[in-house]
């Protein structure tokens, strides 16, 4: 019964964890699209030169997408191995990500001048993205709530899977049918046969 529960929990954790990857991949694609549009704009003669560090929004967007994909890979490895250390690392990373998202959301909601804390974005990609989010605020609100619920549920699943422990049982459903000869772990040569024929061998 524990084996079936462990298998179901692994499958559910993989499915829930895949939603983080489904968020990360579009972020990476959108970041590359922004870089391509910026490169096209830089080739125009009316474009002014600026420092490459001014692309903070594009780099941040790409970094968050890559981080979400790496967390998804770690979650799949943790679900497959059911290793306590992997699951603990996964839970800590998801919890820190959830805490960071909560702090950013609280700063945006409570601080009316939160945009002044950000550096200037000469590419205007941040301004365009902000206008797109504001025009579709209800849609993005539901997406944000869904991501937070997925992260909380994945922490709960990882805790449950860690409590069940790794699958150390045998490969067979009925252990009595397939008994295997085993040697003692310490000093296996101490077992002597009940009788000896011929000269004793050392």
N, C-alpha and C positions, 0 to 999 in steps of 0.2 A: 504493500500500500504506500509506503514511504517512497519507493522508487517511482511509482506512478505520479505521486504529488510532486516529486522533484523534477520529473520530466515535464510535467505541465507548467510548473513555475519557470523552468528554463525557457520553454517556448514562449510563454507570456512575456517574460522579461526581454527576450529578443525582439518580439513584436513591438512592445512599448518603447524599447530603446531605439528601434528603427525610426521612430517619428522624429527623434533628435537629428538623425542623419538626413531625413527628408526636409528638415528645416535648414540644415547646414549646407546641403548641396545647392539649393537655389540662392543662398547668400553668396556662395563662391561664384556661381555663374553671374549673378548681378554685379559682383565686384569686378569680375573680368570684363563685363560689358561696360561698366563705368570707366575702366582703364582704356578700353578701346575707343570709347567716345572722346575721352580726354586726349588720347593720342591723335585722333582725327582733328580735334580742335587746335592742338599745338602745331599742326602742320599749316594751319591757315595763317596768313600774314598779319592779321589783326590781333593775334594772340600774344600777350605779354609774357616774358620769361618770369618764372618764380622758382623758389627753392622747392626741391622735391619733397622736403618734409611737410610742405603745405598740403600734401595729399593725405592727411591724417584720417579723414573719414573713409576713404576708399581702403586704406590699409587696415583700419579697424574693422570694417565690414568683412574683408577677406579673412582677417585673423579669427574673428568670431565664427565664421563658417568653417574654417579648418579645425578650430578647437571643438566644435560640435561633432564633426566627422570623426575626430580622434577619440572623443568620449564615446561615440557610438561603437567604434572598434573595440575599445576597452570594455564596454558593456557586453559585447558579444563574446569576447574572450572570457570574461568573468562568468557569464552564464554557461558557457561550454564547460569550463573547468570546475566550476563550483568551489574554487579555491577561496579560503577565508581571507587571505591577504588581498587577492584581486578584487573580491567583492567589497572589502573594507575600503580600498583605494577608490573604487568606483562610487561608493556611497559618499565618501568625503568630497570627491570632486563634484558630484551632482549637488551635494548640500552647499558647497561654496559657490557654485554657479547660481543656485536658487537664492542664496543670500545676496549675492551681487546684483541679481535682477531685482530683488526686493528693494535694495538700497537705491538703485538707479530710479526705480519707479517712485519711491517715496520722495527722492530729491526733485523729480519732475513735477509731482503733484503738489508738494509743499512749498517749493521755491519757485516763485513766479519769474525770477530772473536767471533761470538755470542756463539759458543759452549764452549768457555772458561769461560763464565758467569755461566754455569751449573755445579753442583757438579759431581764428578766422579761416574759413574755407574758400579760397579763391576759385575753386572749381565750381562752386554753387551746387554741387551734388547733394550736400546735406540739406540745403534749402529746398531743393526739388523733392527729396525723399520725405522731408517733413510735411510739405504740402500734400504729397500723395497719401501719407498716413492720416493727416487731418481730414482729407476729403473722403477717406474710407475708414473712419475711426471705429465704427461699430464692428466692421470685419476684423480689424487688427486687434480690437479689444477681446473678441472671442478667440482669436489665435493665441494671444498672450495668455489668456486664462487656460486654454487647452495645453499649452506648453508647460505652464506651472503645474497643472494637475498631472501631466505625464511625468514630470520630474519627481513629484512627490510619490506617485504610484511606483515609479521605478526604484526609489529608495526603499519603499515598503517591501517590494518584491525581493530586492537584494538582501534585506534584513532577514526575511523569511527563508530564503534559499541558504543564507549563511547559517541560520539556526539549524536547518536540516543537515548541514554538513555535506562533505563529498560522498559520492556513491562508492563505497568500498565493498559492496556485496559481490557475490560471485556473478558470473555471467549467466547462470542458469536460474530458472524460476524455482525449481525444486532442488535443493541442495542434497537431499537424501539420494536422489537417483544418480548423481554424478559425484561420487566421492573420489578424492584424489589422494595419492600417497604423499605424505608430508614428512619432512625431516625436521628434527628440532633445530631451532635457530642457533643455539650455543652447543658446541662440541657434538656434531652429528655422528662422529666416529665412535662415541662411547657405547653405542648400542651393540651388544654382542649377540651373535646368533645363538639359539638354544643348544645347538650341538655343533661340533667341529669334526669334519671328515679329513683325515690326513694331517699333515703338519700345519700348525697354526701360522697364519700369515700376519705379518705386522705392517 
